[in-house]
Amino acid sequence: MKKKVLALLMTGVMAASLAACGETAAAPAADASADAAATEAAPAADASADAAADTAADTAAVETPEGGIRLVNGKIEVDSMLKEAAAKYEEETGVPVVIESMGGGINIQDTLKGYYQADNMPDIFVCGSDDDFGNWDGMLVDMSGEKWASDTEAAYVSKDYGTIGFPYTTEAIGLAYNADILEKAGVDPKSITGPESMAKAFETIDSKKDELGLTAVIGWYTEPKDLYWSTGSHSFANYLDAGLKRDDTTYSDMLADGGKIDESRFHDYAEMVALFNKYTDPNGVSGTYDNQVQGFASGKYAFVTQGSWIGASMTDQYKDDYAAAGNFKVGMIPYAFEEGIDTILTNSPSWWAVFDNDNKDASLAFLQWLSEDEGQEILVMKAGFVSPFKSCTYVAEDPFAQTIADYTAAGKTSAWHWLKNKAGLDQNALGQLYTDFTLGVIPDADQFTQAVMSKVQEYYAN
């Protein structure tokens, strides 16, 4: 097994750099396609290897204290909060926990491979993709029997190895809305349960657009160069998963089988996209992600097609705009392109895995503690994480935290199977088609459906 990891270290620098999970805090960067990442990383492949070696050398002295454990964290911004949790855990149990946080330009997977060579592996470490977990095939603890595993639907589950990823936070994809605007327009978000009620709500809000101070009913941005990930991954993800149970891979399995699309379901989805095209801000075909989020934070849109991660921008980068708009309440509804779709898409942006070594029992005990009351109080209330655990009663001070908590507690979530799409599908096949549909180059849902079916099948054939 060690030979496999050493081989990956020598030949897999590029793959590891694409899968690095140290930058998951910024959703747009994390969601960019593998091809885009490869374009940026390719010229620096040798430098990446050298940097990883230097990083491993610089931190090789990190040691686990007698009777303790060590956790490699990929979110540098919560380093102090995790260390607070570790200190509290040691105070209660006597077990020391070393928190080693990596961020910035550090390639975490390369660094971990260096640790493996040096027999200096951490007991718990972060993984953010199938490729990351694949680096450690057969070397991670199956946590399926842990108490926390039955309290969440966001764990990373491997077909071959069981539950090998502990979810520490949750992000969501749903149709975000300004609750204050909907209330003023007389639209109950709970009444939007399918295409007819969605169209009626949009029409009602549009008729009152001027008195509500809106630029458009919805901020649906389809600029192809920089927002292909939003259309071709996140929006397309709803065709794959909306309304399905978390383990239902029907449409992602079809996609993997030569790029097949269910024509009937996709056409229903395309009709919803046509509705967005009709009521969106026309500047969305050229505007940026920042324009989109700031527009929503400023109260210019009743709805916006971005995920829960924009809450952090609303309360930080655009806090003045948000305050001027009244710090309005927000929520999410499902992308109900078929009647009865009642789920939003949620997932952990990355997970903590347990290395199968002599400290595995101590590592499992620490993760269990983190999933319970004292650990969750720190992770949610201080680190600002949105808990993936149904039993958690804490809600982070984030505009979307309560919405995610409510959907999670109700079991009304679907998974993110778009993560398994062929690399570059969003950028190289789908992004431009969404733009063309918005512009009217593709005139209707029928032709959009046919264009997507043809382009996706062609892309998977190559």
Secondary structure, DSSP 8 states (H G I E B T S, - for coil): -HHHHHHHHHH-HHHHHHH--TTTTSHHHHHS-HHHHHHHHGGGHHHHHHHHHHHHHHHTT----TT-EEEEES-GGGHHHHHHHHHHHHHHHS--EEEEE--TT--HHHHHHHHHHTT---SEEEE-SHHHHHTTTT-B---TTSGGGGGBS--EEETTTEEEEEE---EEESEEEEHHHHHHHT--GGG--SHHHHHHHHHHHHHTHHHHT-SEEEE----TTTSHHIIIIIIHHHHHHTTS-TT--HHHHHHHTTS---HHHHHHHHHHHHHHHHHB-GGGGT--HHHHHHHHHTT-EEEES--TTHHHHHTTTTHHHHHHTT---EEEE---SSTT---EEEE-SSEEEEBSSTTHHHHHHHHHHHHSHHHHHHHHHTT-----BTT-----SSTTHHHHHHHHHTT-EE--GGGGS-TTHIIIIIHHHHHHHHHTSS-SHHHHHHHHHHHHHHHHH-
